[in-house]
């Protein structure tokens, strides 16, 4: 699966990246995304955390043209804020690869959930 994504044309990879929802946003999420964001505490943000995540993800999207993607299950609100702040300073190619890597983590965990006893 990862090989297919890697070999896909750039516009296909970018479509995959752009299909992800913003973190802690007011959008309709899949059940999986909702559970993952809740597990990371994104449904219980303080007003300051919500403001910071919103500001950072907006700045990130403006800089790169796609949403900030992180495997929420591996994070807390504070580590997500730190990662977004750090990654907003990255280069475009590096962030495209990081976003795809995070999508791979998300897919791997979701697949494991489906086949776990």
C-alpha positions as CSV (number, residue, x, y, z in Angstrom):
1,X,0.0,0.0,0.0
2,X,2.8,2.4,0.9
3,X,4.7,1.5,-2.2
4,X,1.6,2.4,-4.3
5,X,1.3,5.8,-2.6
6,X,5.0,6.5,-3.1
7,X,4.9,5.6,-6.8
8,X,1.7,7.5,-7.4
9,X,1.9,10.8,-9.4
10,X,2.4,13.8,-7.2
11,X,-1.1,15.1,-7.8
12,X,-2.6,11.8,-6.5
13,X,-0.3,12.0,-3.4
14,X,-1.4,15.6,-2.8
15,X,-5.0,14.6,-3.2
16,X,-4.6,12.0,-0.5
17,X,-2.9,14.6,1.8
18,X,-5.5,17.3,1.1
19,X,-8.4,14.8,1.9
20,X,-7.5,14.8,5.6
21,X,-9.6,17.0,8.0
22,X,-8.0,19.8,10.0
23,X,-7.3,18.9,13.7
24,X,-9.8,20.1,16.3
25,X,-11.9,21.6,13.5
26,X,-15.6,22.0,13.1
27,X,-15.9,19.5,10.3
28,X,-17.6,16.2,9.9
29,X,-15.1,13.5,10.9
30,X,-15.2,9.8,10.2
31,X,-15.8,7.6,13.2
32,X,-12.1,6.7,13.2
33,X,-10.9,10.3,13.1
34,X,-13.3,11.3,15.8
35,X,-12.0,8.5,18.1
36,X,-8.4,9.2,17.3
37,X,-8.7,12.9,18.0
38,X,-10.6,12.2,21.2
39,X,-7.9,9.8,22.3
40,X,-5.4,12.6,21.9
41,X,-7.6,14.9,24.0
42,X,-8.5,17.2,21.1
43,X,-12.2,17.1,22.2
44,X,-11.2,18.5,25.6
45,X,-8.9,21.4,24.6
46,X,-8.5,24.4,26.9
47,X,-9.5,27.6,25.1
48,X,-5.8,28.5,24.9
49,X,-4.9,25.1,23.3
50,X,-7.8,25.4,20.9
51,X,-6.7,28.9,19.9
52,X,-3.1,27.8,19.4
53,X,-3.9,24.7,17.4
54,X,-6.3,26.7,15.2
55,X,-3.7,29.4,14.6
56,X,-0.9,26.9,13.9
57,X,-2.9,24.7,11.6
58,X,-4.2,27.7,9.7
59,X,-0.6,29.0,9.3
60,X,0.5,25.5,8.2
61,X,-2.2,25.2,5.6
62,X,-1.4,28.7,4.2
63,X,2.2,27.8,4.0
64,X,1.9,24.4,2.4
65,X,-1.5,24.3,0.8
66,X,-2.6,21.2,2.7
67,X,-3.7,20.4,6.3
68,X,-1.3,19.6,9.1
69,X,-1.5,15.8,9.5
70,X,-0.3,14.0,12.6
71,X,-1.0,10.6,13.9
72,X,-3.1,11.9,16.8
73,X,-3.0,8.6,18.7
74,X,0.7,9.2,19.3
75,X,0.2,12.6,20.8
76,X,-1.3,14.9,23.4
77,X,-2.6,18.4,22.7
78,X,0.7,19.9,23.8
79,X,2.8,17.6,21.7
80,X,0.6,18.3,18.7
81,X,1.1,22.1,19.3
82,X,4.8,21.6,19.5
83,X,4.9,19.5,16.3
84,X,2.8,22.0,14.4
85,X,5.0,24.8,15.5
86,X,8.1,23.0,14.5
87,X,6.8,21.6,11.2
88,X,5.5,25.0,10.0
89,X,9.1,26.0,9.7
90,X,10.0,22.9,7.4
91,X,10.5,22.9,3.7
92,X,7.6,22.0,1.3
93,X,9.1,18.7,0.1
94,X,10.0,17.6,3.6
95,X,6.4,18.3,4.8
96,X,4.9,16.4,1.9
97,X,7.0,13.4,3.0
98,X,6.2,13.9,6.6
99,X,2.5,14.1,5.9
100,X,2.6,10.9,3.9
101,X,4.5,9.2,6.7
102,X,1.9,10.3,9.3
103,X,-0.9,9.0,6.9
104,X,1.0,5.7,6.8
105,X,1.1,5.5,10.6
106,X,-2.7,6.3,10.8
107,X,-3.4,3.6,8.2
108,X,-1.2,1.0,9.9
109,X,-3.0,1.6,13.3
110,X,-6.4,1.5,11.7
111,X,-5.6,-1.7,9.9
112,X,-4.3,-3.2,13.1
113,X,-7.6,-2.3,14.8
114,X,-9.5,-4.1,12.1
115,X,-7.6,-7.3,12.4
116,X,-7.0,-7.3,16.2
117,X,-8.8,-10.0,18.2
